Amino acid sequence: MTLVNEPINRGEIRKKYCRFKKHGIKYIDYKDPNFLLKFVNEQGKILPRRLTGNSAKYQRKVAQAIKKARQLALLPFVTDGLK
């Protein structure tokens, strides 16, 4: 018998990691919209770090790069279907 609050899937819990620290990336290029699309959802909103796995430092850098790319019209502010 399972309880309501008990998780059904007891698979391995994957540890989130910051891809920027792992690969030694220090600069996030705002002119690369294909890379920045990994950090926005279908509506164009910036994904939180609990979903992306970024550290706080690099989440701020990603957010600034996305906002700069939006200002230069490389990324849309809002859309119905981005991906």
N, CA, C and O atoms as a printed pandas DataFrame, in Angstrom:
     atom_number atom_name residue_name chain_id  residue_number  x_coord  y_coord  z_coord
0              1         N          MET        A               1    0.839   -1.172    0.000
1              2        CA          MET        A               1    0.000    0.000    0.000
2              3         C          MET        A               1    0.890    1.243    0.000
3              4         O          MET        A               1    1.810    1.359    0.810
4              5         N          THR        A               2    0.610    2.157   -0.906
5              6        CA          THR        A               2    1.398    3.385   -0.974
6              7         C          THR        A               2    0.621    4.535   -0.361
7              8         O          THR        A               2   -0.600    4.628   -0.480
8              9         N          LEU        A               3    1.352    5.389    0.283
9             10        CA          LEU        A               3    0.739    6.576    0.852
10            11         C          LEU        A               3    0.659    7.663   -0.214
11            12         O          LEU        A               3    1.367    7.612   -1.219
12            13         N          VAL        A               4   -0.190    8.625    0.011
13            14        CA          VAL        A               4   -0.384    9.682   -0.977
14            15         C          VAL        A               4    0.883   10.516   -1.134
15            16         O          VAL        A               4    1.244   10.874   -2.255
16            17         N          ASN        A               5    1.561   10.829   -0.043
17            18        CA          ASN        A               5    2.729   11.690   -0.101
18            19         C          ASN        A               5    4.020   10.948   -0.441
19            20         O          ASN        A               5    5.058   11.578   -0.644
20            21         N          GLU        A               6    3.966    9.644   -0.505
21            22        CA          GLU        A               6    5.159    8.850   -0.778
22            23         C          GLU        A               6    5.426    8.812   -2.285
23            24         O          GLU        A               6    4.504    8.552   -3.058
24            25         N          PRO        A               7    6.644    9.059   -2.713
25            26        CA          PRO        A               7    6.916    9.024   -4.154
26            27         C          PRO        A               7    6.798    7.608   -4.699
27            28         O          PRO        A               7    7.210    6.645   -4.051
28            29         N          ILE        A               8    6.238    7.492   -5.887
29            30        CA          ILE        A               8    6.039    6.186   -6.503
30            31         C          ILE        A               8    7.349    5.672   -7.091
31            32         O          ILE        A               8    7.689    4.502   -6.919
32            33         N          ASN        A               9    8.079    6.534   -7.779
33            34        CA          ASN        A               9    9.332    6.132   -8.407
34            35         C          ASN        A               9   10.475    6.335   -7.416
35            36         O          ASN        A               9   10.710    7.454   -6.961
36            37         N          ARG        A              10   11.168    5.285   -7.088
37            38        CA          ARG        A              10   12.281    5.373   -6.146
38            39         C          ARG        A              10   13.611    5.208   -6.871
39            40         O          ARG        A              10   14.542    4.598   -6.346
40            41         N          GLY        A              11   13.693    5.750   -8.068
41            42        CA          GLY        A              11   14.930    5.661   -8.842
42            43         C          GLY        A              11   16.017    6.525   -8.234
43            44         O          GLY        A              11   15.819    7.180   -7.210
44            45         N          GLU        A              12   17.147    6.512   -8.872
45            46        CA          GLU        A              12   18.272    7.294   -8.383
46            47         C          GLU        A              12   17.975    8.782   -8.495
47            48         O          GLU        A              12   17.353    9.237   -9.455
48            49         N          ILE        A              13   18.421    9.516   -7.517
49            50        CA          ILE        A              13   18.283   10.961   -7.553
50            51         C          ILE        A              13   19.524   11.517   -8.233
51            52         O          ILE        A              13   20.644   11.304   -7.769
52            53         N          ARG        A              14   19.322   12.228   -9.331
53            54        CA          ARG        A              14   20.445   12.784  -10.073
54            55         C          ARG        A              14   20.890   14.082   -9.423
55            56         O          ARG        A              14   20.073   14.958   -9.137
56            57         N          LYS        A              15   22.165   14.196   -9.198
57            58        CA          LYS        A              15   22.705   15.414   -8.617
58            59         C          LYS        A              15   22.812   16.464   -9.704
59            60         O          LYS        A              15   23.368   16.219  -10.774
60            61         N          LYS        A              16   22.275   17.636   -9.416
61            62        CA          LYS        A              16   22.376   18.735  -10.365
62            63         C          LYS        A              16   23.772   19.324  -10.280
63            64         O          LYS        A              16   24.370   19.379   -9.205
64            65         N          TYR        A              17   24.277   19.754  -11.396
65            66        CA          TYR        A              17   25.601   20.348  -11.427
66            67         C          TYR        A              17   25.551   21.582  -12.314
67            68         O          TYR        A              17   24.708   21.701  -13.203
68            69         N          CYS        A              18   26.443   22.463  -12.057
69            70        CA          CYS        A              18   26.553   23.672  -12.864
70            71         C          CYS        A              18   27.420   23.346  -14.076
71            72         O          CYS        A              18   28.608   23.056  -13.930
72            73         N          ARG        A              19   26.842   23.393  -15.253
73            74        CA          ARG        A              19   27.581   23.038  -16.471
74            75         C          ARG        A              19   28.713   24.008  -16.747
75            76         O          ARG        A              19   29.692   23.649  -17.402
76            77         N          PHE        A              20   28.592   25.243  -16.251
77            78        CA          PHE        A              20   29.632   26.238  -16.480
78            79         C          PHE        A              20   30.865   25.938  -15.635
79            80         O          PHE        A              20   31.992   26.078  -16.110
80            81         N          LYS        A              21   30.658   25.527  -14.389
81            82        CA          LYS        A              21   31.792   25.162  -13.540
82            83         C          LYS        A              21   32.443   23.872  -14.029
83            84         O          LYS        A              21   33.665   23.733  -13.988
84            85         N          LYS        A              22   31.623   22.933  -14.490
85            86        CA          LYS        A              22   32.147   21.643  -14.925
86            87         C          LYS        A              22   33.051   21.794  -16.147
87            88         O          LYS        A              22   34.096   21.150  -16.233
88            89         N          HIS        A              23   32.647   22.645  -17.094
89            90        CA          HIS        A              23   33.411   22.814  -18.328
90            91         C          HIS        A              23   34.350   24.012  -18.290
91            92         O          HIS        A              23   35.059   24.268  -19.263
92            93         N          GLY        A              24   34.366   24.744  -17.190
93            94        CA          GLY        A              24   35.280   25.873  -17.052
94            95         C          GLY        A              24   34.908   27.085  -17.890
95            96         O          GLY        A              24   35.784   27.851  -18.292
96            97         N          ILE        A              25   33.617   27.271  -18.160
97            98        CA          ILE        A              25   33.160   28.418  -18.943
98            99         C          ILE        A              25   33.070   29.626  -18.023
99           100         O          ILE        A              25   32.423   29.570  -16.977
100          101         N          LYS        A              26   33.717   30.712  -18.409
101          102        CA          LYS        A              26   33.700   31.911  -17.571
102          103         C          LYS        A              26   32.865   33.025  -18.178
103          104         O          LYS        A              26   32.389   33.900  -17.455
104          105         N          TYR        A              27   32.678   33.008  -19.498
105          106        CA          TYR        A              27   31.934   34.069  -20.166
106          107         C          TYR        A              27   30.755   33.461  -20.910
107          108         O          TYR        A              27   30.918   32.498  -21.658
108          109         N          ILE        A              28   29.579   34.018  -20.705
109          110        CA          ILE        A              28   28.381   33.558  -21.391
110          111         C          ILE        A              28   28.092   34.553  -22.509
111          112         O          ILE        A              28   27.827   35.727  -22.248
112          113         N          ASP        A              29   28.142   34.090  -23.737
113          114        CA          ASP        A              29   28.007   34.970  -24.891
114          115         C          ASP        A              29   26.536   35.255  -25.157
115          116         O          ASP        A              29   25.761   34.338  -25.427
116          117         N          TYR        A              30   26.153   36.518  -25.081
117          118        CA          TYR        A              30   24.766   36.905  -25.322
118          119         C          TYR        A              30   24.435   36.887  -26.812
119          120         O          TYR        A              30   23.263   36.975  -27.177
120          121         N          LYS        A              31   25.441   36.774  -27.678
121          122        CA          LYS        A              31   25.214   36.766  -29.122
122          123         C          LYS        A              31   24.959   35.357  -29.660
123          124         O          LYS        A              31   24.867   35.167  -30.873
124          125         N          ASP        A              32   24.846   34.380  -28.778
125          126        CA          ASP        A              32   24.599   32.996  -29.185
126          127         C          ASP        A              32   23.199   32.583  -28.728
127          128         O          ASP        A              32   23.054   31.984  -27.663
128          129         N          PRO        A              33   22.161   32.895  -29.522
129          130        CA          PRO        A              33   20.796   32.605  -29.075
130          131         C          PRO        A              33   20.492   31.112  -28.970
131          132         O          PRO        A              33   19.650   30.716  -28.163
132          133         N          ASN        A              34   21.157   30.278  -29.766
133          134        CA          ASN        A              34   20.899   28.836  -29.682
134          135         C          ASN        A              34   21.319   28.276  -28.329
135          136         O          ASN        A              34   20.649   27.394  -27.792
136          137         N          PHE        A              35   22.407   28.773  -27.775
137          138        CA          PHE        A              35   22.846   28.335  -26.452
138          139         C          PHE        A              35   21.912   28.869  -25.371
139          140         O          PHE        A              35   21.595   28.160  -24.416
140          141         N          LEU        A              36   21.473   30.111  -25.519
141          142        CA          LEU        A              36   20.605   30.723  -24.512
142          143         C          LEU        A              36   19.207   30.107  -24.501
143          144         O          LEU        A              36   18.501   30.198  -23.497
144          145         N          LEU        A              37   18.802   29.482  -25.606
145          146        CA          LEU        A              37   17.480   28.850  -25.652
146          147         C          LEU        A              37   17.374   27.674  -24.687
147          148         O          LEU        A              37   16.268   27.254  -24.349
148          149         N          LYS        A              38   18.509   27.137  -24.239
149          150        CA          LYS        A              38   18.482   26.042  -23.265
150          151         C          LYS        A              38   17.992   26.519  -21.901
151          152         O          LYS        A              38   17.583   25.713  -21.066
152          153         N          PHE        A              39   18.035   27.833  -21.680
153          154        CA          PHE        A              39   17.709   28.385  -20.371
154          155         C          PHE        A              39   16.394   29.143  -20.356
155          156         O          PHE        A              39   16.095   29.834  -19.382
156          157         N          VAL        A              40   15.595   29.028  -21.423
157          158        CA          VAL        A              40   14.261   29.629  -21.446
158          159         C          VAL        A              40   13.252   28.542  -21.794
159          160         O          VAL        A              40   13.584   27.565  -22.465
160          161         N          ASN        A              41   12.016   28.721  -21.331
161          162        CA          ASN        A              41   10.990   27.733  -21.647
162          163         C          ASN        A              41   10.316   28.086  -22.972
163          164         O          ASN        A              41   10.763   28.995  -23.671
164          165         N          GLU        A              42    9.250   27.375  -23.320
165          166        CA          GLU        A              42    8.589   27.560  -24.608
166          167         C          GLU        A              42    7.969   28.943  -24.740
167          168         O          GLU        A              42    7.804   29.445  -25.852
168          169         N          GLN        A              43    7.627   29.558  -23.622
169          170        CA          GLN        A              43    7.006   30.882  -23.648
170          171         C          GLN        A              43    8.036   32.000  -23.639
171          172         O          GLN        A              43    7.674   33.169  -23.767
172          173         N          GLY        A              44    9.300   31.668  -23.491
173          174        CA          GLY        A              44   10.347   32.671  -23.487
174          175         C          GLY        A              44   10.755   33.130  -22.104
175          176         O          GLY        A              44   11.544   34.067  -21.977
176          177         N          LYS        A              45   10.238   32.494  -21.058
177          178        CA          LYS        A              45   10.592   32.872  -19.688
178          179         C          LYS        A              45   11.902   32.203  -19.279
179          180         O          LYS        A              45   12.204   31.090  -19.708
180          181         N          ILE        A              46   12.666   32.890  -18.455
181          182        CA          ILE        A              46   13.936   32.347  -17.975
182          183         C          ILE        A              46   13.652   31.242  -16.963
183          184         O          ILE        A              46   12.877   31.433  -16.026
184          185         N          LEU        A              47   14.281   30.089  -17.156
185          186        CA          LEU        A              47   14.080   28.964  -16.242
186          187         C          LEU        A              47   14.807   29.213  -14.923
187          188         O          LEU        A              47   15.894   29.789  -14.922
188          189         N          PRO        A              48   14.224   28.788  -13.800
189          190        CA          PRO        A              48   14.896   28.967  -12.510
190          191         C          PRO        A              48   16.071   28.010  -12.365
191          192         O          PRO        A              48   16.172   27.012  -13.079
192          193         N          ARG        A              49   16.943   28.329  -11.443
193          194        CA          ARG        A              49   18.158   27.519  -11.289
194          195         C          ARG        A              49   17.871   26.150  -10.703
195          196         O          ARG        A              49   18.694   25.247  -10.848
196          197         N          ARG        A              50   16.746   25.963  -10.051
197          198        CA          ARG        A              50   16.416   24.626   -9.549
198          199         C          ARG        A              50   16.120   23.666  -10.699
199          200         O          ARG        A              50   16.217   22.451  -10.530
200          201         N          LEU        A              51   15.758   24.201  -11.866
201          202        CA          LEU        A              51   15.531   23.360  -13.037
202          203         C          LEU        A              51   16.775   23.248  -13.912
203          204         O          LEU        A              51   17.034   22.189  -14.484
204          205         N          THR        A              52   17.541   24.321  -14.023
205          206        CA          THR        A              52   18.720   24.288  -14.888
206          207         C          THR        A              52   19.926   23.685  -14.194
207          208         O          THR        A              52   20.798   23.127  -14.860
208          209         N          GLY        A              53   19.999   23.784  -12.867
209          210        CA          GLY        A              53   21.137   23.248  -12.133
210          211         C          GLY        A              53   22.308   24.202  -12.060
211          212         O          GLY        A              53   23.387   23.820  -11.605
212          213         N          ASN        A              54   22.118   25.439  -12.499
213          214        CA          ASN        A              54   23.208   26.418  -12.454
214          215         C          ASN        A              54   23.475   26.864  -11.031
215          216         O          ASN        A              54   22.596   26.810  -10.171
216          217         N          SER        A              55   24.699   27.305  -10.793
217          218        CA          SER        A              55   25.001   27.938   -9.514
218          219         C          SER        A              55   24.414   29.345   -9.547
219          220         O          SER        A              55   24.050   29.840  -10.614
220          221         N          ALA        A              56   24.321   29.986   -8.392
221          222        CA          ALA        A              56   23.715   31.315   -8.312
222          223         C          ALA        A              56   24.491   32.329   -9.148
223          224         O          ALA        A              56   23.903   33.190   -9.801
224          225         N          LYS        A              57   25.806   32.216   -9.119
225          226        CA          LYS        A              57   26.657   33.139   -9.876
226          227         C          LYS        A              57   26.372   33.052  -11.372
227          228         O          LYS        A              57   26.202   34.075  -12.035
228          229         N          TYR        A              58   26.322   31.844  -11.897
229          230        CA          TYR        A              58   26.125   31.680  -13.325
230          231         C          TYR        A              58   24.664   31.850  -13.724
231          232         O          TYR        A              58   24.385   32.179  -14.878
232          233         N          GLN        A              59   23.731   31.638  -12.813
233          234        CA          GLN        A              59   22.331   31.921  -13.121
234          235         C          GLN        A              59   22.139   33.423  -13.344
235          236         O          GLN        A              59   21.385   33.831  -14.228
236          237         N          ARG        A              60   22.822   34.244  -12.540
237          238        CA          ARG        A              60   22.752   35.695  -12.743
238          239         C          ARG        A              60   23.358   36.081  -14.085
239          240         O          ARG        A              60   22.824   36.940  -14.786
240          241         N          LYS        A              61   24.476   35.447  -14.444
241          242        CA          LYS        A              61   25.117   35.753  -15.726
242          243         C          LYS        A              61   24.241   35.325  -16.903
243          244         O          LYS        A              61   24.159   36.032  -17.907
244          245         N          VAL        A              62   23.589   34.172  -16.778
245          246        CA          VAL        A              62   22.692   33.699  -17.834
246          247         C          VAL        A              62   21.514   34.656  -17.977
247          248         O          VAL        A              62   21.126   35.007  -19.092
248          249         N          ALA        A              63   20.950   35.076  -16.859
249          250        CA          ALA        A              63   19.812   35.996  -16.904
250          251         C          ALA        A              63   20.203   37.314  -17.566
251          252         O          ALA        A              63   19.442   37.850  -18.373
252          253         N          GLN        A              64   21.373   37.839  -17.237
253          254        CA          GLN        A              64   21.830   39.088  -17.850
254          255         C          GLN        A              64   22.068   38.903  -19.350
255          256         O          GLN        A              64   21.750   39.793  -20.137
256          257         N          ALA        A              65   22.622   37.760  -19.752
257          258        CA          ALA        A              65   22.862   37.502  -21.174
258          259         C          ALA        A              65   21.542   37.381  -21.935
259          260         O          ALA        A              65   21.429   37.876  -23.057
260          261         N          ILE        A              66   20.550   36.732  -21.340
261          262        CA          ILE        A              66   19.244   36.596  -21.989
262          263         C          ILE        A              66   18.581   37.958  -22.124
263          264         O          ILE        A              66   18.006   38.270  -23.166
264          265         N          LYS        A              67   18.658   38.764  -21.081
265          266        CA          LYS        A              67   18.046   40.097  -21.131
266          267         C          LYS        A              67   18.731   40.983  -22.169
267          268         O          LYS        A              67   18.069   41.763  -22.853
268          269         N          LYS        A              68   20.045   40.865  -22.287
269          270        CA          LYS        A              68   20.776   41.654  -23.285
270          271         C          LYS        A              68   20.422   41.175  -24.694
271          272         O          LYS        A              68   20.277   41.988  -25.607
272          273         N          ALA        A              69   20.283   39.863  -24.871
273          274        CA          ALA        A              69   19.913   39.319  -26.179
274          275         C          ALA        A              69   18.495   39.727  -26.559
275          276         O          ALA        A              69   18.209   39.939  -27.737
276          277         N          ARG        A              70   17.613   39.839  -25.585
277          278        CA          ARG        A              70   16.255   40.309  -25.861
278          279         C          ARG        A              70   16.268   41.760  -26.321
279          280         O          ARG        A              70   15.542   42.122  -27.247
280          281         N          GLN        A              71   17.078   42.585  -25.689
281          282        CA          GLN        A              71   17.159   43.997  -26.062
282          283         C          GLN        A              71   17.695   44.172  -27.483
283          284         O          GLN        A              71   17.303   45.104  -28.186
284          285         N          LEU        A              72   18.582   43.286  -27.900
285          286        CA          LEU        A              72   19.147   43.354  -29.248
286          287         C          LEU        A              72   18.327   42.566  -30.266
287          288         O          LEU        A              72   18.747   42.412  -31.412
288          289         N          ALA        A              73   17.164   42.069  -29.858
289          290        CA          ALA        A              73   16.230   41.329  -30.715
290          291         C          ALA        A              73   16.812   40.011  -31.214
291          292         O          ALA        A              73   16.443   39.538  -32.289
292          293         N          LEU        A              74   17.718   39.415  -30.444
293          294        CA          LEU        A              74   18.220   38.083  -30.780
294          295         C          LEU        A              74   17.308   37.003  -30.215
295          296         O          LEU        A              74   17.222   35.904  -30.764
296          297         N          LEU        A              75   16.629   37.321  -29.116
297          298        CA          LEU        A              75   15.642   36.434  -28.502
298          299         C          LEU        A              75   14.344   37.214  -28.341
299          300         O          LEU        A              75   14.378   38.418  -28.085
300          301         N          PRO        A              76   13.198   36.546  -28.487
301          302        CA          PRO        A              76   11.929   37.248  -28.267
302          303         C          PRO        A              76   11.645   37.412  -26.775
303          304         O          PRO        A              76   12.093   36.614  -25.953
304          305         N          PHE        A              77   10.895   38.459  -26.443
305          306        CA          PHE        A              77   10.497   38.649  -25.053
306          307         C          PHE        A              77    9.457   37.607  -24.663
307          308         O          PHE        A              77    9.603   36.933  -23.643
308          309         N          VAL        A              78    8.406   37.472  -25.470
309          310        CA          VAL        A              78    7.330   36.522  -25.195
310          311         C          VAL        A              78    6.910   35.915  -26.526
311          312         O          VAL        A              78    6.909   36.589  -27.557
312          313         N          THR        A              79    6.554   34.642  -26.493
313          314        CA          THR        A              79    6.097   33.983  -27.714
314          315         C          THR        A              79    5.161   32.842  -27.352
315          316         O          THR        A              79    5.135   32.389  -26.207
316          317         N          ASP        A              80    4.395   32.380  -28.330
317          318        CA          ASP        A              80    3.482   31.268  -28.103
318          319         C          ASP        A              80    4.195   29.931  -28.232
319          320         O          ASP        A              80    3.908   29.009  -27.469
320          321         N          GLY        A              81    5.101   29.809  -29.162
321          322        CA          GLY        A              81    5.834   28.564  -29.345
322          323         C          GLY        A              81    7.257   28.844  -29.782
323          324         O          GLY        A              81    7.500   29.171  -30.944
324          325         N          LEU        A              82    8.191   28.720  -28.868
325          326        CA          LEU        A              82    9.576   29.078  -29.169
326          327         C          LEU        A              82   10.365   27.885  -29.685
327          328         O          LEU        A              82   11.146   28.018  -30.628
328          329         N          LYS        A              83   10.171   26.728  -29.080
329          330        CA          LYS        A              83   11.000   25.574  -29.429
330          331         C          LYS        A              83   10.306   24.667  -30.403
331          332         O          LYS        A              83   10.865   23.646  -30.803
